[in-house]
């Protein structure tokens, strides 16, 4: 009776927690100002909802901190729940009288944790996007790819409970559907090939879920049923090796698709975390090799080795969550500078204004009495290394700015795909020779709010 009463209380507390989180998420979503879909869509395309790429002096808000924490828990819960369901065919069927409780108990616990994590993360993340973008919650959920992926995951999280009572095939189908829904969100949706990115992301997530779910089951069995842990290891060993290998290969290809330019691998916080994840996965492959030797020899692995594998899994899940909150593009802002003068007006725009390919627009206004410019040259060089300078190939284009200054004539130039080979403080040197032979030189530092200077 006492056991039934305890289960009844736990069940009521669980559903009370679900209700509370759902109410908070809904209340957060209703505070948005209905200013349209475009703002929320732009936030998703920016791929940076953590605030970690903003001004370093601004710090991180409580909401951004909660977003990071819940993201880590969300990733861990999703991969563990999916992995446990995928591995149901080879998981020992422990009964309720077992000291570890029944296998069904742990599957139910994983499903409960998943639902709580999904509601907490999607609620906080949706509220953050609504607040930043000034949009209504319906635009976020139904008007963006990420929002539709969220809605699918929330529905699947509720469906998971009755799925536990159905056959193993339904459980595997549910787990694959959950991973497929998650694969359409995040950086994969913004890759150069969204379909290929989603497919690779699904493989990546499936590999991670098999690895993490199998390791969790193995660790539980090792503590409570050593003989069953050995049997499970033999069945799981082949899957373990392929899952870790699939995690590494799919992750590497996915990174190439996600990053807009290879040079970003050297100039972004995202790339540093990616290298850390790669090192952890390589360590996991070495651990898998050691476990494979134990399985081949029909020996039980040591507890230290299993704990080390669990530590690696926790580290990979945390780093994966952080990577999903960072942008693979460098933390830069487009540059625009306009300067007026008695002999020359000019506007210089540089987008992206960072390492890799950039688009440049230059507009020059000269007094009508001097005529059109005879020569216009633009040179870029790094302040720390003046010898790194190069000349930008400018092409004239028709006037599109719409600005006019009485007594001045305008000429516009553009250049696409101008590669800045590295970070640092870049300076633009503008040289203009007017129609009567007058030479005008300006130097502009490509940083926010910089001032041009003449000489």
NORTAKA-V400146 format. One record per residue. N is the residue number from 0. RES is the residue in one letter. PHI is phi in whole degrees, 0 to 359 (* if undefined). PSI is psi in degrees with one decimal (NA if undefined). D_FIRST is the distance of its C-alpha to the first C-alpha in whole Angstrom. Layout:
BEGIN
n=<N | N>
res=<RES | RES>
phi=<PHI | PHI>
psi=<PSI | PSI>
d_first=<D_FIRST | D_FIRST>
END
This chain:
BEGIN
n=<0 | 1 | 2 | 3 | 4 | 5 | 6 | 7 | 8 | 9 | 10 | 11 | 12 | 13 | 14 | 15 | 16 | 17 | 18 | 19 | 20 | 21 | 22 | 23 | 24 | 25 | 26 | 27 | 28 | 29 | 30 | 31 | 32 | 33 | 34 | 35 | 36 | 37 | 38 | 39 | 40 | 41 | 42 | 43 | 44 | 45 | 46 | 47 | 48 | 49 | 50 | 51 | 52 | 53 | 54 | 55 | 56 | 57 | 58 | 59 | 60 | 61 | 62 | 63 | 64 | 65 | 66 | 67 | 68 | 69 | 70 | 71 | 72 | 73 | 74 | 75 | 76 | 77 | 78 | 79 | 80 | 81 | 82 | 83 | 84 | 85 | 86 | 87 | 88 | 89 | 90 | 91 | 92 | 93 | 94 | 95 | 96 | 97 | 98 | 99 | 100 | 101 | 102 | 103 | 104 | 105 | 106 | 107 | 108 | 109 | 110 | 111 | 112 | 113 | 114 | 115 | 116 | 117 | 118 | 119 | 120 | 121 | 122 | 123 | 124 | 125 | 126 | 127 | 128 | 129 | 130 | 131 | 132 | 133 | 134 | 135 | 136 | 137 | 138 | 139 | 140 | 141 | 142 | 143 | 144 | 145 | 146 | 147 | 148 | 149 | 150 | 151 | 152 | 153 | 154 | 155 | 156 | 157 | 158 | 159 | 160 | 161 | 162 | 163 | 164 | 165 | 166 | 167 | 168 | 169 | 170 | 171 | 172 | 173 | 174 | 175 | 176 | 177 | 178 | 179 | 180 | 181 | 182 | 183 | 184 | 185 | 186 | 187 | 188 | 189 | 190 | 191 | 192 | 193 | 194 | 195 | 196 | 197 | 198 | 199 | 200 | 201 | 202 | 203 | 204 | 205 | 206 | 207 | 208 | 209 | 210 | 211 | 212 | 213 | 214 | 215 | 216 | 217 | 218 | 219 | 220 | 221 | 222 | 223 | 224 | 225 | 226 | 227 | 228 | 229 | 230 | 231 | 232 | 233 | 234 | 235 | 236 | 237 | 238 | 239 | 240 | 241 | 242 | 243 | 244 | 245 | 246 | 247 | 248 | 249 | 250 | 251 | 252 | 253 | 254 | 255 | 256 | 257 | 258 | 259 | 260 | 261 | 262 | 263 | 264 | 265 | 266 | 267 | 268 | 269 | 270 | 271 | 272 | 273 | 274 | 275 | 276 | 277 | 278 | 279 | 280 | 281 | 282 | 283 | 284 | 285 | 286 | 287 | 288 | 289 | 290 | 291 | 292 | 293 | 294 | 295 | 296 | 297 | 298 | 299 | 300 | 301 | 302 | 303 | 304 | 305 | 306 | 307 | 308 | 309 | 310 | 311 | 312 | 313 | 314 | 315 | 316 | 317 | 318 | 319 | 320 | 321 | 322 | 323 | 324 | 325 | 326 | 327 | 328 | 329 | 330 | 331 | 332 | 333 | 334 | 335 | 336 | 337 | 338 | 339 | 340 | 341 | 342 | 343 | 344 | 345 | 346 | 347 | 348 | 349 | 350 | 351 | 352 | 353 | 354 | 355 | 356 | 357 | 358 | 359 | 360 | 361 | 362 | 363 | 364 | 365 | 366 | 367 | 368 | 369 | 370 | 371 | 372 | 373 | 374 | 375 | 376 | 377 | 378 | 379 | 380 | 381 | 382 | 383 | 384 | 385 | 386 | 387 | 388 | 389 | 390 | 391 | 392 | 393 | 394 | 395 | 396 | 397 | 398 | 399 | 400 | 401 | 402 | 403 | 404 | 405 | 406 | 407 | 408 | 409 | 410 | 411 | 412 | 413 | 414 | 415 | 416 | 417 | 418 | 419 | 420 | 421 | 422 | 423 | 424 | 425 | 426 | 427 | 428 | 429 | 430 | 431 | 432 | 433 | 434 | 435 | 436 | 437 | 438 | 439 | 440 | 441 | 442 | 443 | 444 | 445 | 446 | 447 | 448 | 449 | 450 | 451 | 452 | 453 | 454>
res=<X | X | X | X | X | X | X | X | X | X | X | X | X | X | X | X | X | X | X | X | X | X | X | X | X | X | X | X | X | X | X | X | X | X | X | X | X | X | X | X | X | X | X | X | X | X | X | X | X | X | X | X | X | X | X | X | X | X | X | X | X | X | X | X | X | X | X | X | X | X | X | X | X | X | X | X | X | X | X | X | X | X | X | X | X | X | X | X | X | X | X | X | X | X | X | X | X | X | X | X | X | X | X | X | X | X | X | X | X | X | X | X | X | X | X | X | X | X | X | X | X | X | X | X | X | X | X | X | X | X | X | X | X | X | X | X | X | X | X | X | X | X | X | X | X | X | X | X | X | X | X | X | X | X | X | X | X | X | X | X | X | X | X | X | X | X | X | X | X | X | X | X | X | X | X | X | X | X | X | X | X | X | X | X | X | X | X | X | X | X | X | X | X | X | X | X | X | X | X | X | X | X | X | X | X | X | X | X | X | X | X | X | X | X | X | X | X | X | X | X | X | X | X | X | X | X | X | X | X | X | X | X | X | X | X | X | X | X | X | X | X | X | X | X | X | X | X | X | X | X | X | X | X | X | X | X | X | X | X | X | X | X | X | X | X | X | X | X | X | X | X | X | X | X | X | X | X | X | X | X | X | X | X | X | X | X | X | X | X | X | X | X | X | X | X | X | X | X | X | X | X | X | X | X | X | X | X | X | X | X | X | X | X | X | X | X | X | X | X | X | X | X | X | X | X | X | X | X | X | X | X | X | X | X | X | X | X | X | X | X | X | X | X | X | X | X | X | X | X | X | X | X | X | X | X | X | X | X | X | X | X | X | X | X | X | X | X | X | X | X | X | X | X | X | X | X | X | X | X | X | X | X | X | X | X | X | X | X | X | X | X | X | X | X | X | X | X | X | X | X | X | X | X | X | X | X | X | X | X | X | X | X | X | X | X | X | X | X | X | X | X | X | X | X | X | X | X | X | X | X | X | X | X | X | X | X | X | X | X | X | X | X | X | X | X | X | X | X | X | X | X | X | X | X | X>
phi=<* | 297 | 295 | 296 | 295 | 295 | 295 | 297 | 295 | 298 | 297 | 294 | 296 | 297 | 289 | 294 | 296 | 300 | 299 | 297 | 295 | 297 | 296 | 297 | 297 | 294 | 297 | 296 | 290 | 282 | 276 | 292 | 266 | 286 | 251 | 112 | 279 | 303 | 294 | 293 | 296 | 296 | 296 | 294 | 294 | 289 | 59 | 212 | 248 | 261 | 80 | 282 | 254 | 267 | 305 | 299 | 279 | 283 | 76 | 245 | 284 | 298 | 296 | 293 | 296 | 296 | 299 | 295 | 296 | 292 | 294 | 298 | 295 | 298 | 299 | 298 | 295 | 295 | 291 | 293 | 296 | 295 | 295 | 297 | 289 | 295 | 264 | 304 | 298 | 247 | 274 | 301 | 267 | 286 | 267 | 298 | 282 | 289 | 304 | 277 | 69 | 279 | 301 | 298 | 297 | 289 | 295 | 295 | 297 | 298 | 292 | 295 | 297 | 300 | 298 | 297 | 294 | 296 | 295 | 294 | 291 | 296 | 296 | 292 | 292 | 297 | 298 | 294 | 294 | 297 | 293 | 287 | 267 | 65 | 233 | 278 | 294 | 295 | 293 | 289 | 285 | 255 | 257 | 228 | 298 | 297 | 296 | 293 | 296 | 302 | 303 | 297 | 293 | 298 | 298 | 296 | 295 | 287 | 294 | 303 | 293 | 291 | 299 | 299 | 271 | 264 | 290 | 301 | 300 | 294 | 296 | 294 | 298 | 297 | 297 | 295 | 295 | 297 | 293 | 294 | 297 | 293 | 292 | 274 | 256 | 71 | 294 | 300 | 293 | 256 | 285 | 297 | 227 | 303 | 293 | 296 | 297 | 295 | 297 | 294 | 295 | 296 | 297 | 299 | 292 | 296 | 297 | 295 | 290 | 297 | 296 | 291 | 295 | 295 | 295 | 295 | 297 | 298 | 292 | 297 | 294 | 297 | 285 | 247 | 207 | 302 | 297 | 292 | 296 | 295 | 295 | 296 | 300 | 298 | 285 | 274 | 301 | 296 | 296 | 299 | 297 | 291 | 293 | 292 | 296 | 297 | 298 | 290 | 292 | 296 | 295 | 295 | 293 | 297 | 298 | 295 | 290 | 286 | 287 | 298 | 213 | 300 | 295 | 294 | 298 | 256 | 227 | 225 | 301 | 303 | 292 | 295 | 294 | 295 | 296 | 296 | 297 | 298 | 296 | 293 | 295 | 297 | 297 | 293 | 295 | 295 | 296 | 298 | 297 | 294 | 295 | 295 | 294 | 299 | 295 | 296 | 273 | 55 | 242 | 280 | 290 | 287 | 297 | 297 | 292 | 293 | 294 | 296 | 296 | 297 | 296 | 297 | 297 | 301 | 294 | 297 | 297 | 294 | 294 | 300 | 297 | 294 | 301 | 291 | 264 | 262 | 263 | 287 | 270 | 294 | 282 | 233 | 234 | 303 | 256 | 217 | 221 | 234 | 224 | 259 | 197 | 287 | 251 | 200 | 249 | 205 | 231 | 237 | 237 | 231 | 227 | 268 | 66 | 195 | 303 | 101 | 287 | 226 | 252 | 237 | 234 | 231 | 242 | 235 | 244 | 239 | 304 | 299 | 289 | 270 | 80 | 291 | 297 | 278 | 208 | 229 | 229 | 231 | 240 | 246 | 213 | 274 | 301 | 285 | 213 | 303 | 290 | 279 | 294 | 210 | 267 | 275 | 280 | 263 | 239 | 291 | 217 | 290 | 296 | 228 | 288 | 86 | 270 | 218 | 233 | 304 | 86 | 237 | 251 | 254 | 227 | 243 | 223 | 222 | 208 | 249 | 69 | 284 | 270 | 267 | 284 | 185 | 276 | 121 | 266 | 265 | 237 | 257 | 251 | 258 | 239 | 234 | 249 | 280 | 292 | 253 | 95 | 288 | 252 | 232 | 237 | 229 | 237 | 230 | 276 | 278 | 216 | 301 | 73 | 287 | 247 | 283 | 226 | 253 | 206>
psi=<-42.7 | -39.6 | -42.6 | -38.4 | -40.2 | -41.1 | -37.9 | -44.3 | -43.3 | -40.5 | -42.8 | -40.6 | -38.4 | -49.4 | -27.7 | -38.9 | -43.0 | -46.9 | -42.6 | -46.1 | -41.0 | -41.8 | -43.1 | -43.7 | -42.4 | -42.0 | -39.5 | -38.6 | -28.0 | -9.3 | -3.9 | 149.1 | 125.9 | 84.6 | 11.0 | 169.9 | -31.0 | -38.0 | -43.7 | -38.9 | -38.5 | -36.0 | -42.1 | -40.8 | -24.7 | -23.2 | 32.9 | 97.4 | 12.3 | -18.0 | 2.8 | -11.1 | 14.2 | -172.4 | 124.0 | -23.2 | -14.4 | -25.3 | -173.3 | 133.3 | 168.4 | -39.5 | -40.6 | -37.2 | -44.8 | -35.1 | -44.0 | -44.3 | -47.6 | -28.9 | -42.0 | -45.9 | -38.3 | -49.2 | -45.0 | -46.5 | -41.5 | -46.9 | -38.7 | -45.0 | -44.3 | -41.5 | -41.3 | -38.0 | -38.7 | -29.2 | 9.9 | -37.2 | -25.6 | 7.0 | 130.5 | 141.6 | 85.2 | 144.6 | 168.1 | -26.6 | -7.7 | 145.0 | -28.5 | 5.0 | 179.2 | 161.3 | -38.8 | -33.3 | -44.6 | -34.2 | -41.1 | -40.6 | -42.8 | -38.4 | -38.6 | -44.6 | -40.1 | -47.8 | -44.4 | -43.3 | -40.6 | -47.1 | -40.4 | -48.1 | -48.7 | -35.4 | -48.4 | -41.1 | -42.4 | -42.0 | -37.3 | -46.0 | -40.4 | -42.8 | -43.3 | -37.6 | -14.0 | 47.0 | 163.8 | 157.3 | -28.7 | -33.4 | -36.1 | -45.4 | -43.8 | -11.3 | -1.1 | 154.5 | -42.5 | -40.4 | -41.2 | -34.9 | -42.0 | -49.8 | -41.7 | -41.9 | -39.1 | -45.8 | -45.2 | -33.0 | -37.5 | -38.8 | -24.7 | -30.0 | -50.5 | -25.1 | -31.0 | -25.5 | -7.0 | -176.8 | 167.3 | -36.1 | -41.4 | -37.1 | -41.8 | -42.4 | -40.5 | -45.4 | -42.9 | -37.9 | -40.4 | -46.1 | -37.2 | -40.3 | -42.4 | -31.3 | -20.0 | -2.0 | 177.1 | -148.6 | -30.4 | -36.8 | -22.8 | 13.8 | 172.4 | -27.0 | 93.5 | -39.9 | -47.5 | -38.1 | -42.9 | -40.4 | -45.4 | -38.0 | -37.1 | -42.6 | -42.1 | -46.4 | -39.8 | -41.1 | -45.0 | -37.1 | -39.4 | -43.3 | -52.0 | -42.0 | -42.9 | -39.8 | -38.1 | -44.7 | -44.1 | -40.6 | -41.1 | -44.8 | -36.6 | -37.6 | -31.8 | -21.9 | 82.2 | -40.5 | -42.1 | -31.8 | -37.9 | -42.5 | -42.4 | -39.9 | -41.0 | -41.2 | -32.5 | -16.9 | -46.6 | -41.3 | -38.0 | -47.6 | -45.7 | -34.2 | -43.1 | -40.5 | -44.1 | -36.0 | -44.0 | -47.5 | -48.6 | -36.9 | -40.2 | -45.5 | -39.6 | -39.0 | -39.3 | -38.0 | -36.8 | -43.1 | 122.8 | -31.7 | 141.9 | -28.5 | -21.3 | -21.0 | -18.7 | -7.4 | 22.0 | 148.1 | -32.4 | -41.1 | -32.5 | -45.2 | -33.4 | -41.6 | -38.0 | -42.8 | -40.6 | -41.7 | -39.2 | -41.4 | -38.6 | -40.7 | -36.0 | -37.0 | -38.0 | -41.2 | -40.4 | -37.1 | -40.9 | -41.8 | -33.8 | -36.4 | -40.3 | -43.0 | -40.5 | -34.3 | 1.3 | 44.3 | 151.9 | 134.6 | 158.6 | 154.6 | -34.1 | -38.8 | -40.4 | -39.1 | -37.2 | -40.8 | -40.6 | -37.8 | -42.1 | -40.6 | -45.8 | -41.0 | -42.8 | -43.2 | -42.6 | -45.5 | -39.2 | -42.8 | -41.5 | -42.2 | -37.8 | -18.3 | -11.5 | 159.4 | 135.4 | -10.3 | 153.0 | 149.8 | 78.6 | 165.5 | 143.3 | 146.1 | 135.3 | 127.8 | 132.3 | 136.9 | 135.6 | 152.6 | 165.2 | -27.5 | -14.5 | 130.2 | 147.9 | 154.5 | 130.9 | 125.1 | 132.2 | 120.6 | 118.8 | -17.7 | 50.0 | -177.3 | 143.7 | -162.8 | 139.3 | 152.0 | 135.9 | 136.0 | 130.7 | 125.3 | 132.2 | 131.6 | 125.7 | 151.0 | 141.9 | -30.3 | -18.8 | -12.3 | -173.1 | 153.9 | 137.5 | -32.9 | 136.2 | 125.1 | 140.7 | 124.2 | 138.1 | 134.8 | 153.8 | 131.7 | -38.2 | -16.1 | 81.0 | -28.5 | -8.2 | 2.8 | 152.9 | 156.9 | 133.5 | 131.1 | 108.0 | 140.7 | 130.7 | 151.3 | 166.8 | 150.7 | 129.0 | -3.9 | -34.5 | -5.8 | 142.9 | 146.9 | 123.7 | 131.2 | -0.1 | 145.7 | 141.8 | 142.1 | 135.2 | 148.5 | 151.5 | 159.0 | 130.3 | 148.5 | 31.4 | 115.6 | 123.9 | 118.2 | 0.9 | 173.6 | -178.4 | -173.7 | 108.5 | 143.9 | 137.5 | 129.3 | 113.4 | 124.9 | 123.6 | 127.4 | 118.3 | -177.9 | -16.7 | 9.8 | 0.8 | 135.9 | 132.4 | 127.2 | 131.7 | 146.3 | 131.7 | 126.0 | 126.2 | 74.8 | 158.4 | 129.5 | 15.4 | 158.3 | 134.4 | 155.5 | 143.8 | 160.1 | NA>
d_first=<0 | 4 | 5 | 5 | 6 | 9 | 10 | 10 | 12 | 14 | 15 | 17 | 18 | 20 | 21 | 22 | 24 | 26 | 27 | 29 | 30 | 32 | 33 | 35 | 36 | 38 | 39 | 41 | 42 | 44 | 46 | 48 | 52 | 53 | 56 | 56 | 54 | 57 | 55 | 52 | 53 | 56 | 53 | 51 | 54 | 55 | 52 | 51 | 48 | 48 | 51 | 52 | 55 | 56 | 58 | 57 | 58 | 56 | 52 | 49 | 47 | 44 | 43 | 45 | 43 | 39 | 41 | 41 | 38 | 36 | 39 | 38 | 34 | 35 | 37 | 34 | 31 | 34 | 35 | 32 | 30 | 33 | 34 | 30 | 31 | 34 | 33 | 30 | 33 | 33 | 30 | 28 | 25 | 22 | 19 | 16 | 16 | 19 | 19 | 20 | 17 | 19 | 22 | 20 | 18 | 22 | 23 | 21 | 21 | 25 | 25 | 23 | 26 | 29 | 28 | 28 | 31 | 33 | 32 | 33 | 36 | 38 | 37 | 39 | 42 | 42 | 43 | 45 | 47 | 47 | 49 | 51 | 52 | 52 | 51 | 48 | 45 | 46 | 49 | 47 | 44 | 46 | 50 | 49 | 48 | 46 | 44 | 44 | 42 | 40 | 39 | 39 | 36 | 34 | 34 | 33 | 30 | 28 | 29 | 28 | 24 | 25 | 28 | 25 | 24 | 28 | 30 | 31 | 35 | 33 | 31 | 35 | 37 | 34 | 35 | 39 | 39 | 37 | 39 | 42 | 41 | 41 | 44 | 46 | 46 | 47 | 50 | 51 | 51 | 54 | 56 | 59 | 58 | 54 | 54 | 54 | 52 | 49 | 50 | 50 | 47 | 45 | 46 | 45 | 42 | 41 | 42 | 41 | 37 | 38 | 39 | 36 | 33 | 34 | 35 | 31 | 30 | 32 | 31 | 27 | 28 | 31 | 28 | 25 | 27 | 31 | 32 | 31 | 32 | 36 | 35 | 34 | 37 | 40 | 38 | 38 | 41 | 44 | 42 | 42 | 45 | 46 | 44 | 45 | 49 | 48 | 47 | 50 | 52 | 51 | 50 | 54 | 55 | 53 | 54 | 58 | 57 | 56 | 58 | 61 | 64 | 64 | 65 | 62 | 60 | 62 | 62 | 58 | 55 | 53 | 56 | 55 | 51 | 52 | 54 | 51 | 48 | 51 | 51 | 47 | 47 | 50 | 48 | 45 | 48 | 49 | 45 | 45 | 48 | 46 | 43 | 45 | 47 | 44 | 43 | 46 | 46 | 43 | 42 | 39 | 40 | 39 | 36 | 39 | 40 | 37 | 37 | 40 | 39 | 36 | 39 | 41 | 39 | 38 | 41 | 42 | 40 | 41 | 44 | 44 | 42 | 45 | 48 | 46 | 47 | 50 | 54 | 56 | 59 | 60 | 60 | 63 | 64 | 67 | 71 | 73 | 76 | 79 | 82 | 85 | 89 | 93 | 93 | 90 | 87 | 84 | 80 | 78 | 75 | 73 | 69 | 67 | 69 | 67 | 67 | 68 | 70 | 71 | 73 | 76 | 78 | 81 | 83 | 86 | 88 | 92 | 95 | 97 | 100 | 99 | 98 | 95 | 94 | 96 | 93 | 89 | 87 | 84 | 83 | 80 | 79 | 77 | 78 | 77 | 79 | 82 | 83 | 80 | 81 | 82 | 84 | 82 | 83 | 83 | 84 | 86 | 84 | 85 | 84 | 80 | 79 | 81 | 82 | 86 | 88 | 92 | 94 | 92 | 92 | 88 | 87 | 84 | 83 | 80 | 78 | 75 | 73 | 75 | 73 | 72 | 72 | 70 | 68 | 70 | 73 | 75 | 78 | 80 | 84 | 85 | 89 | 91 | 95 | 96 | 99 | 101 | 100 | 98 | 95 | 92 | 89 | 86 | 83 | 80 | 77 | 74 | 71 | 69 | 72 | 75 | 78 | 81 | 84 | 88 | 91>
END
